[in-house]
């Protein structure tokens, strides 16, 4: 596999993980479980930042 293709797979993986954590956070907020919801929200934001940092690393 080319390096660009591996980088794209990593970007999509981090982005998918962040979306899943955001969905889990929303579901926990609906269930009034705010402690877990905030944790999943923070994890979703972290994975979103990782995906875009990983994407910007290739441009430099």
N, CA, C and O atoms as a Tripos MOL2 file, in Angstrom:
@<TRIPOS>MOLECULE
protein
  240   239    60     0     0
PROTEIN
NO_CHARGES

@<TRIPOS>ATOM
      1 N           0.8360   -1.1830    0.0000 N.3       1 UNK1
      2 CA          0.0000    0.0000    0.0000 C.3       1 UNK1
      3 C           0.8780    1.2420    0.0000 C.2       1 UNK1
      4 O           1.9490    1.2690    0.6060 O.2       1 UNK1
      5 N           0.4150    2.2400   -0.6730 N.am      2 UNK2
      6 CA          1.1390    3.5020   -0.6900 C.3       2 UNK2
      7 C           0.9630    4.2260    0.6380 C.2       2 UNK2
      8 O           0.0160    3.9720    1.3820 O.2       2 UNK2
      9 N           1.8900    5.1280    0.9170 N.am      3 UNK3
     10 CA          1.8220    5.8760    2.1640 C.3       3 UNK3
     11 C           0.5760    6.7630    2.2080 C.2       3 UNK3
     12 O          -0.0510    6.9070    3.2570 O.2       3 UNK3
     13 N           0.2190    7.3570    1.0620 N.am      4 UNK4
     14 CA         -0.9750    8.2260    1.0110 C.3       4 UNK4
     15 C          -2.2300    7.4400    1.3270 C.2       4 UNK4
     16 O          -3.1220    7.9370    2.0140 O.2       4 UNK4
     17 N          -2.3030    6.2190    0.8300 N.am      5 UNK5
     18 CA         -3.4930    5.4040    1.0740 C.3       5 UNK5
     19 C          -3.5750    5.0130    2.5470 C.2       5 UNK5
     20 O          -4.6630    4.9960    3.1230 O.2       5 UNK5
     21 N          -2.4390    4.7000    3.1570 N.am      6 UNK6
     22 CA         -2.4340    4.3710    4.5890 C.3       6 UNK6
     23 C          -2.8460    5.5810    5.4190 C.2       6 UNK6
     24 O          -3.5670    5.4450    6.4070 O.2       6 UNK6
     25 N          -2.3880    6.7680    5.0160 N.am      7 UNK7
     26 CA         -2.7410    7.9850    5.7420 C.3       7 UNK7
     27 C          -4.2420    8.2560    5.6270 C.2       7 UNK7
     28 O          -4.8720    8.6920    6.5900 O.2       7 UNK7
     29 N          -4.8110    7.9980    4.4520 N.am      8 UNK8
     30 CA         -6.2440    8.2240    4.2630 C.3       8 UNK8
     31 C          -7.0630    7.2500    5.1140 C.2       8 UNK8
     32 O          -8.0950    7.6210    5.6730 O.2       8 UNK8
     33 N          -6.5960    6.0070    5.2060 N.am      9 UNK9
     34 CA         -7.2950    5.0220    6.0290 C.3       9 UNK9
     35 C          -7.2450    5.4410    7.4920 C.2       9 UNK9
     36 O          -8.2370    5.2980    8.2070 O.2       9 UNK9
     37 N          -6.1070    5.9560    7.9470 N.am     10 UNK10
     38 CA         -5.9930    6.4270    9.3340 C.3      10 UNK10
     39 C          -6.9370    7.5990    9.5850 C.2      10 UNK10
     40 O          -7.5940    7.6570   10.6240 O.2      10 UNK10
     41 N          -7.0080    8.5350    8.6330 N.am     11 UNK11
     42 CA         -7.9040    9.6860    8.7650 C.3      11 UNK11
     43 C          -9.3480    9.2300    8.8850 C.2      11 UNK11
     44 O         -10.0830    9.6990    9.7530 O.2      11 UNK11
     45 N          -9.7550    8.3150    8.0130 N.am     12 UNK12
     46 CA        -11.1370    7.8260    8.0350 C.3      12 UNK12
     47 C         -11.4160    7.0640    9.3270 C.2      12 UNK12
     48 O         -12.5160    7.1610    9.8720 O.2      12 UNK12
     49 N         -10.4380    6.3090    9.8250 N.am     13 UNK13
     50 CA        -10.6140    5.5810   11.0770 C.3      13 UNK13
     51 C         -10.8140    6.5080   12.2640 C.2      13 UNK13
     52 O         -11.7150    6.2990   13.0760 O.2      13 UNK13
     53 N          -9.9630    7.5460   12.3660 N.am     14 UNK14
     54 CA        -10.1220    8.5110   13.4570 C.3      14 UNK14
     55 C         -11.4550    9.2490   13.3440 C.2      14 UNK14
     56 O         -12.1190    9.4930   14.3520 O.2      14 UNK14
     57 N         -11.8430    9.6030   12.1250 N.am     15 UNK15
     58 CA        -13.1010   10.3190   11.9170 C.3      15 UNK15
     59 C         -14.2960    9.4420   12.2890 C.2      15 UNK15
     60 O         -15.2480    9.9160   12.9090 O.2      15 UNK15
     61 N         -14.2480    8.1810   11.9140 N.am     16 UNK16
     62 CA        -15.3270    7.2460   12.2550 C.3      16 UNK16
     63 C         -15.4270    7.0660   13.7660 C.2      16 UNK16
     64 O         -16.5240    7.0500   14.3230 O.2      16 UNK16
     65 N         -14.2850    6.9330   14.4230 N.am     17 UNK17
     66 CA        -14.2880    6.7800   15.8870 C.3      17 UNK17
     67 C         -14.8980    8.0120   16.5530 C.2      17 UNK17
     68 O         -15.6600    7.8830   17.5120 O.2      17 UNK17
     69 N         -14.5720    9.2000   16.0540 N.am     18 UNK18
     70 CA        -15.1260   10.4140   16.6620 C.3      18 UNK18
     71 C         -16.6390   10.4850   16.4730 C.2      18 UNK18
     72 O         -17.3560   10.9000   17.3840 O.2      18 UNK18
     73 N         -17.1280   10.0900   15.3130 N.am     19 UNK19
     74 CA        -18.5760   10.0980   15.0700 C.3      19 UNK19
     75 C         -19.2780    9.1170   16.0050 C.2      19 UNK19
     76 O         -20.3420    9.4230   16.5430 O.2      19 UNK19
     77 N         -18.6840    7.9420   16.1980 N.am     20 UNK20
     78 CA        -19.2830    6.9450   17.0950 C.3      20 UNK20
     79 C         -19.3190    7.4590   18.5380 C.2      20 UNK20
     80 O         -20.3070    7.2670   19.2450 O.2      20 UNK20
     81 N         -18.2330    8.1140   18.9690 N.am     21 UNK21
     82 CA        -18.2270    8.6810   20.3230 C.3      21 UNK21
     83 C         -19.2550    9.7990   20.4700 C.2      21 UNK21
     84 O         -19.8710    9.9290   21.5270 O.2      21 UNK21
     85 N         -19.4520   10.6130   19.4260 N.am     22 UNK22
     86 CA        -20.4700   11.6650   19.4870 C.3      22 UNK22
     87 C         -21.8690   11.0620   19.5950 C.2      22 UNK22
     88 O         -22.7010   11.5630   20.3510 O.2      22 UNK22
     89 N         -22.1310   10.0010   18.8550 N.am     23 UNK23
     90 CA        -23.4410    9.3330   18.9280 C.3      23 UNK23
     91 C         -23.6570    8.7440   20.3210 C.2      23 UNK23
     92 O         -24.7420    8.8630   20.8890 O.2      23 UNK23
     93 N         -22.6190    8.1100   20.8670 N.am     24 UNK24
     94 CA        -22.7280    7.5500   22.2230 C.3      24 UNK24
     95 C         -22.9700    8.6530   23.2430 C.2      24 UNK24
     96 O         -23.7190    8.4640   24.2020 O.2      24 UNK24
     97 N         -22.3380    9.8030   23.0390 N.am     25 UNK25
     98 CA        -22.5330   10.9280   23.9500 C.3      25 UNK25
     99 C         -23.9700   11.4320   23.9020 C.2      25 UNK25
    100 O         -24.5750   11.6930   24.9420 O.2      25 UNK25
    101 N         -24.5080   11.5660   22.7150 N.am     26 UNK26
    102 CA        -25.8970   12.0350   22.5580 C.3      26 UNK26
    103 C         -26.8590   11.0660   23.2390 C.2      26 UNK26
    104 O         -27.7820   11.4810   23.9400 O.2      26 UNK26
    105 N         -26.6320    9.7650   23.0230 N.am     27 UNK27
    106 CA        -27.5100    8.7670   23.6450 C.3      27 UNK27
    107 C         -27.4210    8.8050   25.1670 C.2      27 UNK27
    108 O         -28.4280    8.6160   25.8490 O.2      27 UNK27
    109 N         -26.2420    9.0430   25.6990 N.am     28 UNK28
    110 CA        -26.0950    9.1350   27.1540 C.3      28 UNK28
    111 C         -26.7140   10.4140   27.7060 C.2      28 UNK28
    112 O         -27.2400   10.4080   28.8190 O.2      28 UNK28
    113 N         -26.6620   11.5120   26.9500 N.am     29 UNK29
    114 CA        -27.3450   12.7350   27.3930 C.3      29 UNK29
    115 C         -28.8560   12.5170   27.4220 C.2      29 UNK29
    116 O         -29.5390   13.0200   28.3140 O.2      29 UNK29
    117 N         -29.3760   11.7740   26.4540 N.am     30 UNK30
    118 CA        -30.8160   11.4780   26.4260 C.3      30 UNK30
    119 C         -31.2140   10.6410   27.6430 C.2      30 UNK30
    120 O         -32.2850   10.8440   28.2150 O.2      30 UNK30
    121 N         -30.3510    9.7020   28.0360 N.am     31 UNK31
    122 CA        -30.6260    8.8400   29.1930 C.3      31 UNK31
    123 C         -30.3280    9.5160   30.5300 C.2      31 UNK31
    124 O         -30.4360    8.8850   31.5810 O.2      31 UNK31
    125 N         -29.9530   10.7960   30.4970 N.am     32 UNK32
    126 CA        -29.6410   11.5790   31.7070 C.3      32 UNK32
    127 C         -28.4100   11.0570   32.4410 C.2      32 UNK32
    128 O         -28.2970   11.2240   33.6560 O.2      32 UNK32
    129 N         -27.4980   10.4340   31.7250 N.am     33 UNK33
    130 CA        -26.2520    9.9380   32.2940 C.3      33 UNK33
    131 C         -25.1400   10.9070   31.8850 C.2      33 UNK33
    132 O         -24.3480   10.6190   30.9880 O.2      33 UNK33
    133 N         -25.0970   12.0510   32.5550 N.am     34 UNK34
    134 CA        -24.2400   13.1410   32.0890 C.3      34 UNK34
    135 C         -22.7470   12.8760   32.2700 C.2      34 UNK34
    136 O         -21.9440   13.3470   31.4640 O.2      34 UNK34
    137 N         -22.3620   12.1440   33.2930 N.am     35 UNK35
    138 CA        -20.9360   11.8810   33.5030 C.3      35 UNK35
    139 C         -20.3230   11.1160   32.3420 C.2      35 UNK35
    140 O         -19.2720   11.4860   31.8190 O.2      35 UNK35
    141 N         -20.9930   10.0530   31.9530 N.am     36 UNK36
    142 CA        -20.5140    9.2550   30.8260 C.3      36 UNK36
    143 C         -20.6410   10.0310   29.5240 C.2      36 UNK36
    144 O         -19.7840    9.9200   28.6470 O.2      36 UNK36
    145 N         -21.6990   10.8110   29.3940 N.am     37 UNK37
    146 CA        -21.9040   11.5810   28.1720 C.3      37 UNK37
    147 C         -20.7880   12.6050   27.9620 C.2      37 UNK37
    148 O         -20.3110   12.7850   26.8420 O.2      37 UNK37
    149 N         -20.3780   13.2650   29.0260 N.am     38 UNK38
    150 CA        -19.2950   14.2420   28.9130 C.3      38 UNK38
    151 C         -17.9860   13.5440   28.5560 C.2      38 UNK38
    152 O         -17.1950   14.0690   27.7720 O.2      38 UNK38
    153 N         -17.7560   12.3620   29.1290 N.am     39 UNK39
    154 CA        -16.5420   11.6120   28.8090 C.3      39 UNK39
    155 C         -16.5140   11.2340   27.3220 C.2      39 UNK39
    156 O         -15.4900   11.4000   26.6590 O.2      39 UNK39
    157 N         -17.6370   10.7280   26.8020 N.am     40 UNK40
    158 CA        -17.6920   10.3640   25.3940 C.3      40 UNK40
    159 C         -17.5940   11.5960   24.5000 C.2      40 UNK40
    160 O         -17.0280   11.5210   23.4090 O.2      40 UNK40
    161 N         -18.1290   12.7130   24.9400 N.am     41 UNK41
    162 CA        -18.0200   13.9480   24.1740 C.3      41 UNK41
    163 C         -16.5560   14.3860   24.0720 C.2      41 UNK41
    164 O         -16.0970   14.7850   23.0010 O.2      41 UNK41
    165 N         -15.8380   14.3120   25.1710 N.am     42 UNK42
    166 CA        -14.4110   14.6670   25.1630 C.3      42 UNK42
    167 C         -13.6060   13.7150   24.2860 C.2      42 UNK42
    168 O         -12.7060   14.1440   23.5640 O.2      42 UNK42
    169 N         -13.9290   12.4210   24.3480 N.am     43 UNK43
    170 CA        -13.2330   11.4630   23.4900 C.3      43 UNK43
    171 C         -13.5290   11.7240   22.0120 C.2      43 UNK43
    172 O         -12.6400   11.6090   21.1680 O.2      43 UNK43
    173 N         -14.7750   12.0730   21.7040 N.am     44 UNK44
    174 CA        -15.1280   12.3890   20.3190 C.3      44 UNK44
    175 C         -14.3760   13.6000   19.8030 C.2      44 UNK44
    176 O         -13.8980   13.6050   18.6690 O.2      44 UNK44
    177 N         -14.2700   14.6260   20.6330 N.am     45 UNK45
    178 CA        -13.5300   15.8220   20.2400 C.3      45 UNK45
    179 C         -12.0470   15.4980   20.0620 C.2      45 UNK45
    180 O         -11.4020   16.0000   19.1420 O.2      45 UNK45
    181 N         -11.5180   14.6630   20.9390 N.am     46 UNK46
    182 CA        -10.1000   14.2850   20.8340 C.3      46 UNK46
    183 C          -9.8170   13.5360   19.5360 C.2      46 UNK46
    184 O          -8.8350   13.8280   18.8530 O.2      46 UNK46
    185 N         -10.6620   12.5810   19.1940 N.am     47 UNK47
    186 CA        -10.4580   11.8370   17.9640 C.3      47 UNK47
    187 C         -10.6750   12.7150   16.7330 C.2      47 UNK47
    188 O         -10.0240   12.5160   15.7080 O.2      47 UNK47
    189 N         -11.5780   13.6760   16.8280 N.am     48 UNK48
    190 CA        -11.7690   14.6020   15.7130 C.3      48 UNK48
    191 C         -10.5210   15.4520   15.5060 C.2      48 UNK48
    192 O         -10.0910   15.6640   14.3730 O.2      48 UNK48
    193 N          -9.9440   15.9340   16.5940 N.am     49 UNK49
    194 CA         -8.6970   16.7070   16.4930 C.3      49 UNK49
    195 C          -7.5630   15.8530   15.9530 C.2      49 UNK49
    196 O          -6.7610   16.3210   15.1450 O.2      49 UNK49
    197 N          -7.4900   14.5940   16.3960 N.am     50 UNK50
    198 CA         -6.4580   13.6990   15.8880 C.3      50 UNK50
    199 C          -6.5990   13.4800   14.3840 C.2      50 UNK50
    200 O          -5.6010   13.4400   13.6650 O.2      50 UNK50
    201 N          -7.8240   13.3380   13.9120 N.am     51 UNK51
    202 CA         -8.0100   13.0890   12.4790 C.3      51 UNK51
    203 C          -7.5700   14.2810   11.6460 C.2      51 UNK51
    204 O          -6.9130   14.1060   10.6200 O.2      51 UNK51
    205 N          -7.9190   15.4850   12.0660 N.am     52 UNK52
    206 CA         -7.5340   16.6550   11.2820 C.3      52 UNK52
    207 C          -6.0570   16.9900   11.4460 C.2      52 UNK52
    208 O          -5.4450   17.5150   10.5160 O.2      52 UNK52
    209 N          -5.4760   16.7020   12.5940 N.am     53 UNK53
    210 CA         -4.0370   16.8850   12.7620 C.3      53 UNK53
    211 C          -3.2870   15.9090   11.8760 C.2      53 UNK53
    212 O          -2.2750   16.2580   11.2670 O.2      53 UNK53
    213 N          -3.7860   14.6880   11.8070 N.am     54 UNK54
    214 CA         -3.1740   13.6780   10.9520 C.3      54 UNK54
    215 C          -3.2750   14.0700    9.4840 C.2      54 UNK54
    216 O          -2.3530   13.8220    8.7080 O.2      54 UNK54
    217 N          -4.3970   14.6850    9.1010 N.am     55 UNK55
    218 CA         -4.5870   15.1290    7.7230 C.3      55 UNK55
    219 C          -3.6800   16.3170    7.3960 C.2      55 UNK55
    220 O          -3.1190   16.3760    6.3020 O.2      55 UNK55
    221 N          -3.5300   17.2540    8.3200 N.am     56 UNK56
    222 CA         -2.6960   18.4410    8.0920 C.3      56 UNK56
    223 C          -1.2150   18.1000    8.0960 C.2      56 UNK56
    224 O          -0.4180   18.8220    7.4970 O.2      56 UNK56
    225 N          -0.8280   17.0090    8.7620 N.am     57 UNK57
    226 CA          0.5650   16.6130    8.8050 C.3      57 UNK57
    227 C           1.0810   16.2840    7.4010 C.2      57 UNK57
    228 O           2.2510   16.5130    7.0940 O.2      57 UNK57
    229 N           0.1990   15.7470    6.5550 N.am     58 UNK58
    230 CA          0.5960   15.3910    5.2030 C.3      58 UNK58
    231 C           0.8080   16.6030    4.3110 C.2      58 UNK58
    232 O           1.5910   16.5430    3.3630 O.2      58 UNK58
    233 N           0.1250   17.6990    4.6010 N.am     59 UNK59
    234 CA          0.2370   18.8860    3.7680 C.3      59 UNK59
    235 C           1.5420   19.6510    3.9990 C.2      59 UNK59
    236 O           2.0130   20.3660    3.1140 O.2      59 UNK59
    237 N           2.1230   19.4970    5.1980 N.am     60 UNK60
    238 CA          3.3630   20.2130    5.5210 C.3      60 UNK60
    239 C           4.5560   19.5430    4.9630 C.2      60 UNK60
    240 O           5.6750   20.0220    5.1480 O.2      60 UNK60
@<TRIPOS>BOND
     1     1     2 1
     2     2     3 1
     3     3     4 2
     4     3     5 am
     5     5     6 1
     6     6     7 1
     7     7     8 2
     8     7     9 am
     9     9    10 1
    10    10    11 1
    11    11    12 2
    12    11    13 am
    13    13    14 1
    14    14    15 1
    15    15    16 2
    16    15    17 am
    17    17    18 1
    18    18    19 1
    19    19    20 2
    20    19    21 am
    21    21    22 1
    22    22    23 1
    23    23    24 2
    24    23    25 am
    25    25    26 1
    26    26    27 1
    27    27    28 2
    28    27    29 am
    29    29    30 1
    30    30    31 1
    31    31    32 2
    32    31    33 am
    33    33    34 1
    34    34    35 1
    35    35    36 2
    36    35    37 am
    37    37    38 1
    38    38    39 1
    39    39    40 2
    40    39    41 am
    41    41    42 1
    42    42    43 1
    43    43    44 2
    44    43    45 am
    45    45    46 1
    46    46    47 1
    47    47    48 2
    48    47    49 am
    49    49    50 1
    50    50    51 1
    51    51    52 2
    52    51    53 am
    53    53    54 1
    54    54    55 1
    55    55    56 2
    56    55    57 am
    57    57    58 1
    58    58    59 1
    59    59    60 2
    60    59    61 am
    61    61    62 1
    62    62    63 1
    63    63    64 2
    64    63    65 am
    65    65    66 1
    66    66    67 1
    67    67    68 2
    68    67    69 am
    69    69    70 1
    70    70    71 1
    71    71    72 2
    72    71    73 am
    73    73    74 1
    74    74    75 1
    75    75    76 2
    76    75    77 am
    77    77    78 1
    78    78    79 1
    79    79    80 2
    80    79    81 am
    81    81    82 1
    82    82    83 1
    83    83    84 2
    84    83    85 am
    85    85    86 1
    86    86    87 1
    87    87    88 2
    88    87    89 am
    89    89    90 1
    90    90    91 1
    91    91    92 2
    92    91    93 am
    93    93    94 1
    94    94    95 1
    95    95    96 2
    96    95    97 am
    97    97    98 1
    98    98    99 1
    99    99   100 2
   100    99   101 am
   101   101   102 1
   102   102   103 1
   103   103   104 2
   104   103   105 am
   105   105   106 1
   106   106   107 1
   107   107   108 2
   108   107   109 am
   109   109   110 1
   110   110   111 1
   111   111   112 2
   112   111   113 am
   113   113   114 1
   114   114   115 1
   115   115   116 2
   116   115   117 am
   117   117   118 1
   118   118   119 1
   119   119   120 2
   120   119   121 am
   121   121   122 1
   122   122   123 1
   123   123   124 2
   124   123   125 am
   125   125   126 1
   126   126   127 1
   127   127   128 2
   128   127   129 am
   129   129   130 1
   130   130   131 1
   131   131   132 2
   132   131   133 am
   133   133   134 1
   134   134   135 1
   135   135   136 2
   136   135   137 am
   137   137   138 1
   138   138   139 1
   139   139   140 2
   140   139   141 am
   141   141   142 1
   142   142   143 1
   143   143   144 2
   144   143   145 am
   145   145   146 1
   146   146   147 1
   147   147   148 2
   148   147   149 am
   149   149   150 1
   150   150   151 1
   151   151   152 2
   152   151   153 am
   153   153   154 1
   154   154   155 1
   155   155   156 2
   156   155   157 am
   157   157   158 1
   158   158   159 1
   159   159   160 2
   160   159   161 am
   161   161   162 1
   162   162   163 1
   163   163   164 2
   164   163   165 am
   165   165   166 1
   166   166   167 1
   167   167   168 2
   168   167   169 am
   169   169   170 1
   170   170   171 1
   171   171   172 2
   172   171   173 am
   173   173   174 1
   174   174   175 1
   175   175   176 2
   176   175   177 am
   177   177   178 1
   178   178   179 1
   179   179   180 2
   180   179   181 am
   181   181   182 1
   182   182   183 1
   183   183   184 2
   184   183   185 am
   185   185   186 1
   186   186   187 1
   187   187   188 2
   188   187   189 am
   189   189   190 1
   190   190   191 1
   191   191   192 2
   192   191   193 am
   193   193   194 1
   194   194   195 1
   195   195   196 2
   196   195   197 am
   197   197   198 1
   198   198   199 1
   199   199   200 2
   200   199   201 am
   201   201   202 1
   202   202   203 1
   203   203   204 2
   204   203   205 am
   205   205   206 1
   206   206   207 1
   207   207   208 2
   208   207   209 am
   209   209   210 1
   210   210   211 1
   211   211   212 2
   212   211   213 am
   213   213   214 1
   214   214   215 1
   215   215   216 2
   216   215   217 am
   217   217   218 1
   218   218   219 1
   219   219   220 2
   220   219   221 am
   221   221   222 1
   222   222   223 1
   223   223   224 2
   224   223   225 am
   225   225   226 1
   226   226   227 1
   227   227   228 2
   228   227   229 am
   229   229   230 1
   230   230   231 1
   231   231   232 2
   232   231   233 am
   233   233   234 1
   234   234   235 1
   235   235   236 2
   236   235   237 am
   237   237   238 1
   238   238   239 1
   239   239   240 2
@<TRIPOS>SUBSTRUCTURE
     1 UNK1         2 RESIDUE 1 A UNK
     2 UNK2         6 RESIDUE 1 A UNK
     3 UNK3        10 RESIDUE 1 A UNK
     4 UNK4        14 RESIDUE 1 A UNK
     5 UNK5        18 RESIDUE 1 A UNK
     6 UNK6        22 RESIDUE 1 A UNK
     7 UNK7        26 RESIDUE 1 A UNK
     8 UNK8        30 RESIDUE 1 A UNK
     9 UNK9        34 RESIDUE 1 A UNK
    10 UNK10       38 RESIDUE 1 A UNK
    11 UNK11       42 RESIDUE 1 A UNK
    12 UNK12       46 RESIDUE 1 A UNK
    13 UNK13       50 RESIDUE 1 A UNK
    14 UNK14       54 RESIDUE 1 A UNK
    15 UNK15       58 RESIDUE 1 A UNK
    16 UNK16       62 RESIDUE 1 A UNK
    17 UNK17       66 RESIDUE 1 A UNK
    18 UNK18       70 RESIDUE 1 A UNK
    19 UNK19       74 RESIDUE 1 A UNK
    20 UNK20       78 RESIDUE 1 A UNK
    21 UNK21       82 RESIDUE 1 A UNK
    22 UNK22       86 RESIDUE 1 A UNK
    23 UNK23       90 RESIDUE 1 A UNK
    24 UNK24       94 RESIDUE 1 A UNK
    25 UNK25       98 RESIDUE 1 A UNK
    26 UNK26      102 RESIDUE 1 A UNK
    27 UNK27      106 RESIDUE 1 A UNK
    28 UNK28      110 RESIDUE 1 A UNK
    29 UNK29      114 RESIDUE 1 A UNK
    30 UNK30      118 RESIDUE 1 A UNK
    31 UNK31      122 RESIDUE 1 A UNK
    32 UNK32      126 RESIDUE 1 A UNK
    33 UNK33      130 RESIDUE 1 A UNK
    34 UNK34      134 RESIDUE 1 A UNK
    35 UNK35      138 RESIDUE 1 A UNK
    36 UNK36      142 RESIDUE 1 A UNK
    37 UNK37      146 RESIDUE 1 A UNK
    38 UNK38      150 RESIDUE 1 A UNK
    39 UNK39      154 RESIDUE 1 A UNK
    40 UNK40      158 RESIDUE 1 A UNK
    41 UNK41      162 RESIDUE 1 A UNK
    42 UNK42      166 RESIDUE 1 A UNK
    43 UNK43      170 RESIDUE 1 A UNK
    44 UNK44      174 RESIDUE 1 A UNK
    45 UNK45      178 RESIDUE 1 A UNK
    46 UNK46      182 RESIDUE 1 A UNK
    47 UNK47      186 RESIDUE 1 A UNK
    48 UNK48      190 RESIDUE 1 A UNK
    49 UNK49      194 RESIDUE 1 A UNK
    50 UNK50      198 RESIDUE 1 A UNK
    51 UNK51      202 RESIDUE 1 A UNK
    52 UNK52      206 RESIDUE 1 A UNK
    53 UNK53      210 RESIDUE 1 A UNK
    54 UNK54      214 RESIDUE 1 A UNK
    55 UNK55      218 RESIDUE 1 A UNK
    56 UNK56      222 RESIDUE 1 A UNK
    57 UNK57      226 RESIDUE 1 A UNK
    58 UNK58      230 RESIDUE 1 A UNK
    59 UNK59      234 RESIDUE 1 A UNK
    60 UNK60      238 RESIDUE 1 A UNK
